[in-house]
Amino acid sequence: MRAAILAGGKGTRIGEIYPDLPKPMFPIAGKPLLQHHIEALALQGITQITLTVGYKADVIRNHFEDGSTFGVHIDYIVENEPLGTGGALAFLPREDTLILLGDVYFDIDIEKFIRFHKEKQAAITLFAHPNSHPQDSDILVTDAEDRVTAWKSKNDKQRGDNLPNLANAGLYIFSGDALPIGEAVKRDLDHDLILPVIPEGKVFAYNSPEYVKDMGTPERFAAVEKDVQSRGKRIIILGGGLAGISLAYFLQEKSSIASIDILEKENEPGGLCRSFQHNGITVDIGPHIFFSKDKETLNFMLTLLGDNKHELRRSNRILHKGSFIQYPFENDLSKLNDEERSKCVDAFLHNPYRDYPADNMLQFFLKTFGEGIVNLYLCPYNEKIWKFNPAYMDTQMVERIPRPPDEDILRSAAGETIDGYTHQLYFSYPKIGGTAAFINAFVDKLNEKVKIHTSHKVSSVQKSNNSWYVKAANAEFKGDLLVSCIPVNVLTEIYSGIDEQAAKCGHNLRHNNIIIAMATVSVDRAGDNFAFMVADPDVIFHRISKVDFLGENYHKDGTASYMMEYTYRDEGKKAALSDEELQEKFIDGLFKIGFVHKKNEVQAFTLKRFPYAYVIYDLQHRENMKYIREYFNRQGVYLNGRFGNFEYWNMDAVVAESRKMADGIWMK
Ligand SMILES: Cc1cc2nc3c(=O)[nH]c(=O)nc-3n(C[C@H](O)[C@H](O)[C@H](O)COP(=O)(O)OP(=O)(O)OC[C@H]3O[C@@H](n4cnc5c(N)ncnc54)[C@H](O)[C@@H]3O)c2cc1C
């Protein structure tokens, strides 16, 4: 559809506000009224625009030229002689055309307006609504099917008082046949082009409460400017994982925010906090336990879950050559055979690396735990989960791990097991529904300001004139503020006009994906334990968890259900294996760790792949992220979430950051 904007008027009633400008160029909130129109049209896919210009035509032409800067194509009809409001329309091609008066401000869903016009098979559709000044507006009378049956002109002194408040707003759709033909003579749009068609029953009124205001007087102009300036901010959030959803939750109550659009590529929100069904049981993408050192955030998270939670005590083990070693490894050394135990203790007590600085993860492990524990467990396990050699990884993941006192290591070797990492010794979990219950608890509390657009994969992000334009699926979204919770290396790929160095840093960021395999077995050999770490490189998974541990709703009588986790890089060989080949490897792993003895013990199996599970803190991560963060900060893009920031954040860190960010944005 084409749009024609009648921009030739002189604006006699308000001309004195800006004597050097034609009325359609009067600035509203920092940009010409006509530019608001053109941007709104472009955003809603109308790119063929005709401007009818007359008074101070050059000012308009010089600003918009051929429209390419605004993403549209503009042609001009210049009225050398004033042709009234409708005369110039004779120059338009005979096609359906949206006609706008140049002194009317609008913020409407144009597509809906066009749909109405088509459904009614109208010759002309008028945008109509109740307004604040019906006494000096043209009033429409309609029948039950929205057909206009009478037009009560504001100039008709006899029209009476008992009229509906349904004013003609100044936006029209003309079908090609309803446009004037012949000579371009002076015509009045309403009088000469619309009124004669009303008796034919082909003029309809589209009655909508959306924002359309005429600015014909200085008072009305001031009112529109105030409305536009005080209109709340429209926020676009990329990614509907926990970061996007929790941020929307914290932002929605802020009065300065008008709308929040969350764009999510999957067909449901939640990201890594989604859950899925296996053999009638709800399971997560790796069991998501609720714990935190940040008590305030943890309380908030648990309060959100309401009654749907219970507390459990961790019972995690390290599977090492058939024995169950209590987690963490260094706290249960007595379970090792004599040779391994004495190696671990000896290397810990007489550690030649203790006084060296630790510049990478391997050095840190050697310095803190000694060669025995490192070679037996820490190195093989970390290589397995990261698919990256710890010698090439940064220390930021591990640098806060304290060196255990000598005494603790000696006690552990002597058979006294000590609980470590006590902040996660007790954890909470939803009684039903898995981690997705947490996401649902947020979603249930979102108000009408927030829209979650699922199946909307973001494909481009562009900043123009302080607004954000985001393409996702087949739609384009415009916002005043942009928050990205999608992986930042995806953002650097789709960000229009990105600086070369930022693109390079994004390209060099590394991450792991994850495969979750679920197996329900008829014999439970895991005991009353939850998760087991498996460092053995011959077993495909690095962790196996018995989901029955999480409560009665995650258990089926006479069975145990195991969740196995296997990380892979995009370019890794195993990623290319088929699901059947992988299934074989997972079941082989169950045999190797002794959890399955016969094939027919496995009653059900599910395998799922999920991209972006773990950030790899390789040696360049810090520098890459520093550059990227500073770049997007300068651009005014907010980064949020685990992969939005490319940090190893758990749910508590994501929620805490969302809350902090919501306050920051609100202050803007
Ligand atoms: C195996 C595993 C176990 C975990 N266990 C725990 C635990 O026990 N406890 C805990 O607290 N935390 C745990 N976590 C961490 C927790 O999952 C994360 O902290 C949290 O889910 C991160 O949320 P997010 O929104 O930042 O990221 P994500 O969940 O990754 O969300 C990003 C969203 O962006 C979407 N997206 C990506 N690209 C596009 C695009 N182009 N267009 C539109 N949308 C896009 C994705 O589909 C996704 O929904 C675990 C994580 C993993 C991987």
The ligand as an ORCA input file, in Angstrom:
! r2SCAN-3c Opt
* xyz 0 1
  C      23.699    -27.547     32.738
  C      23.361    -26.349     33.543
  C      23.013    -26.458     34.861
  C      22.725    -25.343     35.619
  N      22.393    -25.495     36.936
  C      22.092    -24.425     37.692
  C      21.750    -24.580     39.059
  O      21.741    -25.697     39.579
  N      21.435    -23.475     39.776
  C      21.477    -22.215     39.227
  O      21.173    -21.254     39.936
  N      21.803    -22.036     37.925
  C      22.117    -23.108     37.148
  N      22.447    -22.945     35.830
  C      22.538    -21.574     35.286
  C      21.190    -21.032     34.799
  O      20.653    -21.910     33.859
  C      21.449    -19.676     34.153
  O      22.055    -18.800     35.080
  C      20.192    -18.965     33.636
  O      19.287    -19.852     33.080
  C      20.645    -17.940     32.606
  O      19.547    -17.239     32.101
  P      19.740    -16.197     30.894
  O      18.420    -15.639     30.587
  O      20.840    -15.278     31.220
  O      20.289    -17.077     29.681
  P      19.553    -18.132     28.745
  O      18.739    -19.027     29.567
  O      20.626    -18.708     27.916
  O      18.581    -17.237     27.879
  C      18.925    -16.643     26.655
  C      17.682    -16.670     25.789
  O      17.969    -16.011     24.558
  C      17.340    -16.738     23.519
  N      18.010    -16.390     22.251
  C      19.254    -16.693     21.835
  N      19.480    -16.191     20.601
  C      18.360    -15.531     20.242
  C      17.973    -14.769     19.088
  N      18.789    -14.588     18.049
  N      16.730    -14.222     19.060
  C      15.875    -14.380     20.109
  N      16.192    -15.092     21.211
  C      17.420    -15.648     21.283
  C      17.513    -18.187     23.936
  O      16.632    -19.038     23.268
  C      17.270    -18.091     25.440
  O      15.902    -18.270     25.750
  C      22.759    -24.043     35.043
  C      23.104    -23.928     33.686
  C      23.410    -25.048     32.950
  C      23.780    -24.916     31.514
*
